[in-house]
Amino acid sequence: MRAGAAGVILVVMKPAHGATRRFLPGSPFNDMPAYPPVEQFDVQDQVTHDSYGLGRVLVVENDDAVVVAFGSRNVRIMWPYAKLTKL
């Protein structure tokens, strides 16, 4: 046995990493995220979509969905209109 090593039970541990904290929506200590305003579309508005390209609004359904003509195909896009932008 080595001198000073007897009875010593110490293990070198890795330092604890701080976990990322989740956002608690009901917490009064957190700022609520600001949601972007919902874009309003009218019939005959010219729009662009990230996947479908350039189109024109045909039908607006109670601000829940819009039907857009993209060339030869009509596509119904639900709210929120994440990839749809009015030109």
N, C-alpha and C positions, 0 to 999 in steps of 0.2 A: 504494500500500500504506500501511496504517496502521502507526504505530509500535507495536511490541510484539505485533502480530498475526501477524507472519511466523513460520512454523515451529511455530505452536501448533496442535496437533490435539487439542483436548479437546471432547468431546461430553457434554452434560449428559444423564445417564441417569436413568430413573425409579428410585426406590428399590425394592429387592427386597422383595416381600411374603412373609412367612413362611407357608408352606403348612401346612394343618392336618395334624397327624400322625395316621396311622392306628394303630389299636389292634393290636398284635401279640400274639396269644394266648399264644405260647410265650415271651415275654420275661419274665425274672425281675424286671424293673424296673417292670412294670405291675401294678396290682392287678386281679385277675380280677373281672369283673362278677358281682354276686350275682344268681342267678336266683331268681325268686319260686317258692315251693313249689307243686307241682302239686296242683290241687284234686281231691279224690276225690269221685266221685259214686256214689250207691247208687240202686237201683231205687225208684221212687216219689218221688224228690227233686223238689221244685218248683224250677225254674230260670228264669232270664230270659236272653234273647239280644238283642244290639243290633239285629239285623235282623229276627228272627222274633217276638220278644216273649216272652210268658209261656208256659211249657210244663212237661211232667212227663217225667222220665226213664223210659224203658221197658226198655232193655237196656244193660248195661255190658259192653263187649267187652275183657277183659284190660287195662284201663286204656289202651287204644289209641284207642278210640272209644266214643261213647255214641249211642244212638238216642233222640231226644226227640220227644214228641208235642206239636206246636204247633197246637192246634185240630184241624182236619181233615187235617193233613199231618204225616207222620213224617219227621224229618230226621236223618241220620247225621252227627255232628260228630266230626272227627278230633282227636287230641291234637296240639298244645297247644290247650286250650280257651280261646282268646284272648278271644272275645266272650261266653262262657258264664259265668254267675255263679249260684251256689247261693243260694237265698233262705232 
